[in-house]
């Protein structure tokens, strides 16, 4: 479904009460254009974790149509999904074990990151000639080669290149504190990255792709821009730096499957963590922490019912959420908005992240496979599909 406005229409085999995650690809398109305008070089659309929970293939296609020129993923399995969908844009995969199928990456035209001498040896041992991006740890003690190993990695990579075993096309790194542009960690990361590029050149390498900035640095730190920026969260409306208005692309809805009248003092849910303070009406939604709603948000979260914010009461269960409907008059079958862009007064992903003491990334990537998702379609388009 490729429409950009209208209704999120469920397939006929899904009950009307089934929770539904609407993916607004028009928002992804707008965000991509914003980020492409900010980037000094090319824009790589990072669609790992199923496009941050928004659908990797749909987000990739949308981003490529609106300013991105390349795609990024973590595992080779994620890269295969893009190739299987017919996407032919350049793809980089940067988080793989030493025994990954690097020969297949060469055959399927997927670049791979090399964070260690062991990875380089594994890539070079294959029958194909992989394009590689040498990965430097800029100060996170996470992925990437340690500075002490970097010179040896560059020399070994150059030797493998001369032997025709690899083609070194890039150097990459990642900033650990880019969400706070003023943090001194960023300056140290930029300095280390610049040093890594010079060491690579000194070893005889000529990496044409040099990329350090992710979403936050793309929006706030031109000094971190090189030939390319890698953006993922920003595509779907998340700015970790909090400096740039982006368009949230997800709306989660569910219909009330049960409504009951209760007296004051009625206990609700496991452990009786909540007791009603007055006579009221309680509504039941058929989704819970197994679907990605964080249990820690119990007693804090809200949803939108008939245009009014209503509290989630009691503990969020694996499959169920109870909402105090108050005087809304809502009945069984009515749709409730769990989160969305916020334009109609509904809670946002950012608010759910606050209630759960986490980041937006965790909320959007945590919505489980039980919740069907899709792009909005015009009602007329849906009706034609049923004809």
N, C-alpha and C positions, 0 to 999 in steps of 0.2 A: 504494500500500500504506500503510495507516494504523495498523497495529498498533504496540504499544510494547514488546513483549517477544517472546522466542522466537528463531527462526532468521532469518538473512538468506538468503532462498531465491532462487537464481538462476532466471531463466526457462529453459525447457527447451532453447532454442537455444544457450545458453551452456555451454561445457564446464565440468566441475567444477573444472578447474585455473585457470580464469579468475580473476584477482584481483578482489576485490569490496570496495566501500566501503559499510559499513553506516552509515546515518544514523539516530541515535536521536532521534526527534522528541519523545519524552517528556522527554529532557534539555533540548531547546530550550524546551519548555513550562515546566519548572521554572526555568530561567534567566530566562525572560521574567517569570515571577511575581516572582522575586527583584528584578529590575531595576525592575519597575513599582512594587514596594513602596518602593524607594529613591528613585525620582524624585519630585520635588516637584510636577511637572505631568504632562502627557501623556508617553507613551512612543512614540517613533518607532522602528520596527524597520527597521534598515538592512540591506537584502538585496542590496547590490551584490556584484559578482564572483560571481554565482550563489549568493547567500546564503553568502558566505565558503566556497564550495566544497561547501556542504551541500544545494544545491537551492533556488533563490530562491523558487519558488512554494510548496513545502512548508514552508519556514521561515516565509514570510510568513503563510500560513494558520494555522500553529501559533501564531505570536506574536500574531496578531490575536485568536485564541481564548483567550489567556491573559494579557491585560493591555495589549498594544500597541493603539494607536488609529490609527496612521498608518504609512506605509511610506516609506523613503528609498532612492534609488538614485543612481548617478552619471549615466549617459547616458540619453537618451530611449529608446534601444533597450531598455535594461533596464526602463524604465517600460512600454514597449509589451508586453513579455513578461508583465508582471503583469496588465495590462488584458486581453490576449488570453486569459489563464487565467480570466477572469471576476472578478477581484478588483476591488472597487469602493471600497475604502477610499481616503482621501486619499493621494496619492503626491507626493513632492518629488524632482525631478531637479536636481542642482547642479553638474554638470561637463559643459558643452556648448560647442562652438565657436560663433562668432558667426553662422555660417550654418546652425545647427541648424533643425529643422522646428518652430519655435515655434508657428505656426498649428495644427499637428496637436496640440500639447500643450494648446492652449486647447480644441480640439474633444474631446480625450480626457480632459479634466478632470485634467491633470497640472500641478502647480505647478512653476515653474522658478526657479532662483537667478539673480540678476543681479550679477555681480562687477565690472562696468565700465560706463562710459558707452556704449561700443560695443555691448555686449550689450543694454543698455537700448534703444538706438536700434533694434536689430534686432527686439527683442520688440515694441516699440511700433509698428513699421512694418507688422505683420501685420494681417490682417483681423479676428482674434479679439481678445478681451480676456483676456490671460493674468493669472493670479494669480502674483505674484512675491515672492521673499524676497531682499531686498538683502543681499549677502554682504560682510562686512568682514574684511580681513586683520588679525588680532589680534596679529601679530608673527612669522609664519612665512615671510614673503616667498614665499608659495605662491599658492594660490587666494584670491580675495577682493580687494576694492578697497583700494588704498593709502589711508592716512589723509588724505593730501593731496588725494585725489580725492573723498573721502567726502561732503563737504558739497555739492559740485556734483552728485554722483550723486543725493543725496536731493532736491535742488531739482528736478532734471530728472525724477526719478520722480514727484514731486508734480505737476508740470506735466502729465506724461503721464496721471496718474490723473485729474486734473481734465478732461482732454480725453476721458476714457473709453477710453484705449488700454490701460491696465493697472490692476490692483488690487494695491496693495502690502499684502500680508498678513503679511509677516514680515521679521525681521532675524536673520541667522545669522552665526556665527563658529566658530572651532575653536581649541582650546588645544594648543600645541605640546609641552608638557611634563607633561601630566596624569598620565602613568604614574609620575611622581615628585611626589606631592602637595606636598612641601616646597619644590619648585623655585620661585624667585622669578619665573620666567617666567610662571607661572600667575596670579599677582597682577597682573602687567602686562597679561596677556591679558584678565582680568576687567575691569580698569579701562578698557581700550580699548573693550571691548564695551559697557560701561555708557555711555561717552562717545558711541559710535556710535548707541545707542538714543536718547539725548537730542538729538543732532543731527537724527536723523530726525524726532523729534517737533517740534523747532523748525522744521523745514521744512513742517510741517503734516501729516505722515504719522501714522497711528495703527496701527502693526503689532501685531496681536493675538498673533502667534506670535513668540516670542523664544527662540532656542535656541543654546547654546554648548557644553554638556556632551556628550561622547561616553561610552563605557563607563567609562573610568577615573574621570572626574570625576563621573559619575553615582553611582559607588560610594564616592567618597572626599571630594568637595568640594561640599557643599550651596550654597556661595556661587556656584557656577557654574550652579546650577539656575535656570531661568527658567520660562517657560510650558511648556517641552517639553525632553526629553532625547533625543538620537539615539544609539541603541546598535546595534552590529552584532556586533563580536567577542564581546561578552558573551552574546549569544543562543546562541552555539555553544560556550560554555564557556571562553572566553579572557578573563582579567582582566589587562590590561596593568599594572595597579598591583600585582598580586600580593597583594592584601589580602583578597579574598573568595573562598571556595570556590564554584566554579561547576562544572556537570556537563559534561565533555567529551562531544561528540555524535558523534564519528567513530570507527569501527573499520575498519582496513584489514587484510585477510587475503589470502593467496595460498597455493595448494597447491604442494607440492614436485613438480616435473616430472621431476627426475632425482636419483638418489642414487648416489654412487660411493665406494669405499674407496680411500684413497691412503696412500702411505708418508710417513714423516717427510722433510721437505725438498722436498715437492712444491710447485712454483710455482703460484700461483693468479691468474688474470685478467691484464688488460693490464699490461704493464710488469713483470710478476712482482712486484707491490708487496707480496705476502705469500707466505711460504713456511711450510708447516705445520711445527710444532715436534715433531710426533709422528705416528704412524700414526693416522688418524682417518677419519671419514666426512663427505663434503661433500654438501650439498643445494643444488639450483638452484631459485630462484624466478623466475617469468616476469614480472618488472617491474623497472624501473630508473629512470634519471633522466628518460627521456621520459615517465614516468608520474608524476613529481613527487618521487621520492626524491633528495634533494640529493647530488650526487657528492662534495661536500666532506665528507660524513659517512662516506666510506669509511674503514675501519679503526677507526672509533669506534662505529658503530651496532650495536645488538643487536635480536633478534627473539625471540618466545616460541615454543618448540617443545616440545610435550608437557609444558607447565608449567614449563619451564626457560628461562632467558635463554641465548641462544647468539649468538656474535659473527658479524657480517657480515665476511667476509674478502675480501681483494683489493679492487680498485676496483669501485665501483658502475658498471655499464655502462648503455648506453642502455635495454636491454630485460631485463637479467639481474642477479641478485644471488646471490652464493654465500654459504652459511651453513655454518659448522663445526658439524656436528650432534653431535660428540662421542659420548658413550655414550647418547644419548637413545633410540636404536633407531628413530627416525622413518623412514618409508618413503615411496616415491612415492605421491602422491595425498593425503597428510596435509596438513591445513590448518595454516598458520603465521600467527601474528598479528604483523603489522609494527608497528602501534601501536593503542592503544585507550584507554579511560578509566583503565586501570591497576589496576583492582580485582582482576584475576586474576594480577597480576604482570607483565603485558605492558608494554613501553615505551609512554610517552605521547607525544603530540604535543610537549609541552614538552621532553621529553628529546631528541627528534629535532631540535628547534630548537637545543638546546644543542650537540648533536653537529655541527650545520651552522653554528654561530655566526650564527644568525639569530633571528627571532621566530616565534611560533606561527602568526601570520597567514599568513606565507609558506608554511609547510608545508601548511596546510589548503586554501589557495587554489591550490596548485601541483599537486594531484593531477589528472592529465590526463584527457582525455575517453576514452582507451582503457580506463580502469577504470570498469566499470559501477557504479552506486550505487543504493541504495534503502533504504527504511525496513525495520526488522525486521517480520516477520509471524509469527503463530502457525502452527505446522505444520498444524494442522487447517484453517486458512483457506486455506493453499496447496493442500492436498489437495482441498478443495472446488472451488478454481479449475480443477483439472485434470479434474474430473468432466464 
